[in-house]
């Protein structure tokens, strides 16, 4: 069985440790734990590893957030992975910092990366892991907030929450989405 895990983010040092790049950060953490490296391939940095008989492909799109669907669609087709075996890791303003929620489908909720995936991959019927980044920003400051770095306090908590996200991803690939949601959703 093959799985495609897509971490959303933006390439470039100016975005490296920002809230919007939590998808990249979570995949980096998984790759470190699995002792695999990313290589630059078509539309993405890609890595893969075997886990409990599963082939798990990690993809960090190089298309920038708003065009993430281009990379997702390409790798879905290239690897012949069905939508139900794809998991998109995405930042979520609607959830408090550190809250993790896995869903089998859902709306883009204003997230441009998810909107593009919907457009290019045929709708909202794909699993996602929503990583809460909080919403401590004033009116009109949303873009600045998502492109800002985590606070010092959040940085201290981040490794633990990213480890939990990694556990959820591996559970998704081995136990399935229903069991993972029951066990991990907060």
Buried (B, 14 or more C-beta within 10 A) or exposed (E): EBBBBBBBBBBEEEBEBBBBBBBBBBBBBBBEEBEBEBEEBEBBBBBBBEBEEBBBBBBBBBBBBEBBBBBBBBBBEBBEBEBBBBBBBBBBBBBEBBBBBBBEEBEBEEBBBBBBBBEBBEEBEBBBBBBBBBBEBEEEEEEEBBBBEBEEEBEEEBEEBBBBBBBBBBBBBBEEBEEBBEEBBE
